[in-house]
Amino acid sequence: MQETAQQEARTKKVTMKKGMHDKRTSLTEAVKRYLKDGINIGIGGFVNTRIPVASIHEIIRQGAHDLTLSVQDNSICCELLAGAMILNPDHLTINKIELGLLGYKIIANAPLLQYLANNRMIQLDDYTKYGMSANYNGGVLDVPFLPTINYDGSDMAPACRPDLALIHVQTADMYGNSQIFGDHCSCHEIAQASVNTLVTAEQIIQNFRIPKDPNVTQIPFHVVDAVVDQPFGATPGACHGHYWFDISEIQEFTGICEDFCKTGNKDKLKAYYDKHIFDVENFDDFLEQKPYPILQRLCQQDGNQPVTLN
């Protein structure tokens, strides 16, 4: 069955139209086009860095069932999806998570995912961070697995070929050439291993700027299917050169999650989702809930000027 799925993924990937044409679209339309029941979603970023929160919000709004999540190391994205499943399993469900690590590091663990796992509501395929990178590279190379000594003699070494990659970058052009400043976070591997790739960007730049600094174009146009102009698309995570992570919002959310795990009461969790996701039309409406001084402070805490090319 796994070989059949891998062959279907190969066939889909080689027949997709990924040429140099205008791929700009809205996030609503992009998710509507590529989100299907039963797909494997590769989530880019690393812990709280360049995580595709805007795309996750839209997936939760639209809903899907029996999803597999593939992550190297992630925080709030998987927790948000887990919370949506807990609140309304008729709207969104996760079947399995392939992971290297989940949690917020010094801030908190991942209480909602622990809840789902402890209650045997999801399957966890627990790799290592290097192991997930090897899995993605196996998908990039189109081989059944990538040999590694990382698992000390075990048979856990499949290639990972997500159906949809969610990547957030600093800059991209309309064709999908995507520039990453700072840590790459295996995003280029996830994008190249996936059948479809949805890129959200802090800024859409003109194509003539791409060759001026080619070493930062980590994701080439021919592996990208949709490009969305989405400033602050990683908040409450961080985006190097633009803004720091919003620890206050992360702590608020994790506090609500921990309260649910302790009490079983979903009221606070539901109120959070209603306010920030279901009662707004898109991510820009969510951003309007943040007073400008907060966004300004996050930009100042990053310690960098916005990364753009002249």
N, C-alpha and C positions, 0 to 999 in steps of 0.2 A: 504493500500500500504506500509506503514511504517513497519507494522508487517511482511509482506512478505519479505521485504528487510532485516529485522533483522534476520528472520529465515534462509534466504539464507546465511547471514554472519556467523551464527552459524554453518551451515552445512559445509561451506567452511573451517572454522577454525578447526573443529574437524577432517577433512579429510586431512589436509595439512601434509606433511612430515616434521617434525621439530625435528628429532632425533639428536643424537650426531655424525654428519658426517661433513666433510669439506664443509663449506659454503662460502669460499672465492671466490670472483669473481671481475670483473671490475665494476665500477660504470655504464658504458655504458650498459653492459649486464644486470645488476640488474634492472635498470630503464626500459629497453626494455622488461624485463620479467614481471614486475608487474604494469607498467603504462598503464592504459586503460581509454577510454572515460567514463565519468560519475562516476568515483570513488570518494570516500571521502578520502582525504589525511590528516592524522594527523601529524602536524609539531611540532617536539620537540624543546627543548630549552626554554629560557625565555628572552624576549626583545632582548638583544645582547649577551646572554650567551649560548654557545654550540648550536648555531642555524645551521641547516643542509644546509649550503649555497651550498656546492659542489653538493649535490643531487638536489637542486633547479635549479642550472645551467644546469644540465643534463636533467631535465624535460623540461626546456624551449627549449633546443636544439632539443629534440625529439618531443615535442608538444603533446597536448591532448585537448579534448573538454568537456565542461559541468562538470568541476571539482567542488567538494565541498572541502573547506579548513577548517580544524578543528584545532584551536589554542587556547592555554590558554592566552598567551601574547607574541606577536612576532613583529619583526621590518622589517628588509630588505627582509626576505624570501617572505612574502606576497606581498610586494611592487614590488619585482622583477617579480613575476608572474603577478601582475596587469599591469606592464609596458609592458610585453610581449603580453598581451591581447590587450592593447591599440594600440600597434604597428602593430599587425597582428592577428586579430580575426579569420582568416581562419586557423591559426596554433595552437593557444591556447586560450581557454576561461575558465573563472570561472563562475559558476552558483550561488554559495552560499558560504558564510563564516560564520562558527560558531565560535564565539570569546568571550574571556574575555576582551581583550584590544589589540589595535594595535597602534604602534607608537615607537619612539626612545627615549622616556622620555625627558631628558633635551636637546637632540639634535634637534629633529623635530617631527612633527606629521607624518601622513601617507598620503601625498598629493594625490598619485595616487589612493589609495583606496577611499579616500574622493571623488575624481573625479568620479569614477565608481558608488559609492553609490548615489551621488548627481544627476547623470544623469540616475539613475535607471537601470543601466546596470548589477548590481549584487544584490542579496538578502543578507541582514545581519541578522543573528540571534544573538542578543546581550545579552550575559549572563554576569556573573561576573567571576573573576579569580577562586574564590571558586566554583562557579557554574559549570565551565568547568571541574574542578577537580572531582566534584561529577558526572558529565556526563560520564567522562572516567571510574570512579569507577563502575558506573552502567554497563558499557560495560564489565569491568573485571569480575563482579559478574554475568553477563549474566541475568540481570533482565530488565524489560521494562523501569524502571526509578528508581532513588534513591531518596527517600523522603528527602526533605530539607526545612528549613524555610527561605532559602536565598532569595526567590523571593516574600515573603510576600503575600502569598495567590494566586499567579498566577499559571497558568498551564504549565509554562516553565520548564519542568524537564525530558526531554527524556534521555535515555542512549545514549552514543556516541560510535559507533563501526566503526572506520575508516577501509577502505579496505587496506590502506597502511600507515604504520608509517615510518617517516623519523627521525632517531635519530643519533646524533653525540656524541661520547663518547671519553674519553681519551685512554682507552685500551680495547681490546677484544681479545679473542682467536678465532681460526678458526671455532669453533663450534657455536659461537655466545654469549658465556658468556661475558657480557659487564660491564665494571667497570666505575663508575662515581665518580669523586672526586669533592668535593664542592657541590653546590646546585644541587639537583636532578631534579628540574624543571618539575615535573610530567612526566618525560620521561618513567619511569618504568610503570606508569599507561597507558600511550598512547600505549606503546609497547604491553602490555598484553591485552589491549582492542581491538587491531587491528587484522585483518585477516592475514595480512603479515607485517613483519617488516624488514626494510632495515637499517642496522647499518653501519655508516662510523666511522672509528677510527683513532686517531692520531698514534696509534701503534698497530700492531698485536703481541701479546705475546704468549708464549707457555702455554699450558693448565696447566702444573704443577704449574705455578705461581698463578693460580686462587685461590686455597684453602689457600694460605699463607695469604691472606687478604680478607676473604669471605664477610665481611660486606660491601665492596664497590662494590660487584657484584650485581648491582641493577636490571639488566635484564638477566634472565637465558636463556640458549641456546634453550630451547624448545619453546620460543616465537619468535625466530629470524629465518629468512629465508635466508638472504644474509649478508655477512660481506665484507666490502671494506676497504682496507688499504689506508687512505687518510689523510696524514699530512696537517695541516692548513685547514681542511675541514670546519671550522666554520668562517674563516676570510671573511669579515671584522668584524665579531663578535669575542668574546673572548672565550678562552678555559682555564679554571683554571689549573694552573700548567704548561702551555705551552706558551700562548701569550695573550696580552691585545687586546681590540678591536681597530680597525683602524679608529679613528674618522675622519681623513682626507678623506679617501675614502667614508665613510658614508656621510659626509658633501658634498662631490662632487656629489654623486648620488642624495641626496635629493635636492640639488640646481638645478640639471638638471630636476628633477621631478617638482619642484615648478615653474621652468621656463616654462615647458610645460603647466601646469595648468593655468598660467597667460596669455600665448600667444597663446596656441593651436598649436604651431610649434613643430613637432616631430623630427626635424633634430638632435638636440643634444642628445635626448633620443635614437634615432636609432644608432647614432655613438657610444654611450656607449655600447649598446647591441652588436653591430657588433664587437667592439674591444674586449670586455671581455667575450662574450659568443659564438656568431655565427661564428666568424672568428678563433676560437681556437678549437682544437679537443677534449680537455678534461680539467679538472680543473688544472692539473699540468701545462698545457700550460698557463692557466690564471695566475698561481702563478709566472711563469717566467717573467711576465710583472712587477712584483714588485721587485725592486732592493734589493739585499741581505741586505744592511744596514737598509732598512725599516722593513724587517722581523726580523732582529736582534734586532732592537729597540722595536718592539712589544713584543718579548720574554723577553727582559729586563724589560719592563714596567709592565709585569705581576707580577714580584717580586718573582717568584718561580722558582726552578729548575724543569725541566720536570718530571712528575709523572710517574715513572716506578718502577717495583718491582724487587728486586735482586733475 
